Amino acid sequence: MTDEKRDVLLSIQDLHVWFELRRFGFGHAGYVKAVDGVTFDLHYGETIAIVGESGCGKTSLMKTILGINKPTKGKVVFDSKDISAFHAEDLRQYRAKIGYVQQDPFGALAPFMNIHRILEEPLIINGIKDPAERERRVRKVMEEVKLSPVDDFLHKYPHMLSGGQQQRVVIARAIILEPQLVVADEPVSMLDASVRVEILKLLRGLQEKYKLAVIYITHDLSTVRYFSERVFVMYAGNVVEKAPVNDIVHSPKHPYTEALMDATSDPDADNALKYRELPAGEPPSLVNPPSGCRFHPRCPKRIENLCDVEEPHDLKADRHLVACWLYK
Amino acid sequence: MPTENLLSIQDLVLHFNTQKGPVQAVDGVFFDLGYKEAVVVLGESGCGKSSLAKAMLRLLPRNVSKYGGKVFLEGNEIMGMDEEQFRQNIRWVRMSLVPQAAMNSLNPVLKVGDQVAEPMIVHHGVKKEEALVQAAKMFQHVGVPVDFLDRYAFELSGGMRQRVAIAMALVTAPALVILDEPTSALDVLTQANIFNVLKRLKKELEVSFVLITHDIATSSELADRVAVMYAGQIVEVSDAHRFFNEPLHPYSRMLMASVPRLRANQEPEFITGQPPSLLNPPTGCRFAARCPKRFAKCTEEPPVYNVSDIQVKCWLYAS
């Protein structure tokens, strides 16, 4: 699927998102470099997964795509328009074209609104004045996410629903305006194992039906292969590996991706018999990241006088793009 | 029987009173655990896993309506003990707990070293200096640098805090530690790291674990035995090797089939429907409504069958 020529929907160009640190509220004290030079293209109808640990910058990247954070440097181009140039009205229209599925469904739903009202809200904001039309679309989207019979749910409040049903409401809200792109930030990490698969299959079904582009953000490698075409692995504000999903799963190239794969378990009783080999230490501070490759202090394969000096950029290895000097 | 196992739970019951009626959070739980072994209690949220931990340690809220059954720890029946005996001889002396979201359960205004040392002072009556020496030893076991004794919780990362919480449970050298979702809030690498620590502790300190979790894939990292819980009841108790290859109960099978796998080309399946409410659970088998293999018999409560050392609560194994 990735070989097809498709038009670019979203283009991230050398994106930097830095947050200023202030001393006593005014003196400059450095930057948190949450996203530091990320470049990629997302095509129409394509699903990508962004994988990384907490604090690697994946949420900052997502918020920049949603137009919540402003890029410090670089561009986010959606449908050939630079979103940082948008003003309030443009931004509203832009946000109608992207859906957002939050991590914690209960936190994402207003507790004082019933399901009908929650789903109607985006329609009202986007100027659909006819109540009958709104009603029709609310019912249609609820059928789509399998919240049926619809009448049983319409007048319920979020706390009356189970976690899986709440997440369905969040997904319904994200797709009710028929967006071109859906950003799903760890959509299943708060749900039970048996419900996770159900929600992922629902998302994938909707993606195929409406040819949605989806950015799936997660820290769980075992779910990406059921969902995405390409995987981007992020570490300390950089994308360290980009590859089609099967290539990542079968032959990870970057030592960090390898470490992530090694740390992910499949259910197997033999796991209990052996220790897992893991890189020592913890992800670096983003205020003062290590020089050269950011993974080099933890990397078992580092090359002295190279990895700690010069920063690697996308190097080609098979169908992967890897930010690692091993593939020079 | 009770002497050869470290822990033997028989028909443990814990019901709560609520405005809507009694909630049968733990309803007839049973399993055995040997020395230096780990049992994984698997179940979805709301199935009573955490209530089981509370029932075992007698950390009960006020609205308990029914609490009973037998728990043998090292051959002694502990449910019959009075509160003071239990506090002095069992809780945190022979059996301790790493609570859910343990990384956020540390006291923010105490140094972590003092917190880890505290159980020694309270339960073994040692001086603070001695207790701190013991705490330092535990820090080494769980892989936290000893100079972190003087730090506060906010100065540590999530993984480090989790290790400190484990050290706190281990400092009095208990025979059994209950881990309630020890890694669910942690990153993949940290998670794998904590499991390495737990595996090592099991060997080095000769401690047994009850691991309560909903994460089937990572639970296999520690499991010697597996107990599957559904709607307040244990539906299957099995040896880990046999369980992860071929579970017996229909619920366990569907649960295993729902796990996304990294290394196998197997499409995960989900279980339709929802677990029943524990306020008014169905009579008969509680899984019947979602079970693809149900038949007439399932309207009656199934007994526990023993199928070559696997205990399974399902009518399918009647013969």
Interface residues (C-beta under 8 A of the other chain):
Chain A: E53 S54 S162 G163 G164 D192 A193 S194 V195 R196 V197 E198 L200 K201 H219 D220 L221 S222 T223 R225 Y226 V249 A259 L260 M261 D262 A263 T264 S265 D266 P267 D268 A269 N271 A272 Y275 R276 L278 P279 E282
Chain B: A38 E44 S45 S157 G159 D187 V188 L189 T190 Q191 A192 N193 F195 N196 K199 R200 H214 D215 I216 A217 T218 S219 S220 E221 L222 A223 D224 A240 H241 F243 F244 N245 M254 L255 M256 S258 V259 P260 R261 L262 R263 A264 E267 P268 E269 F270 I271 Q274
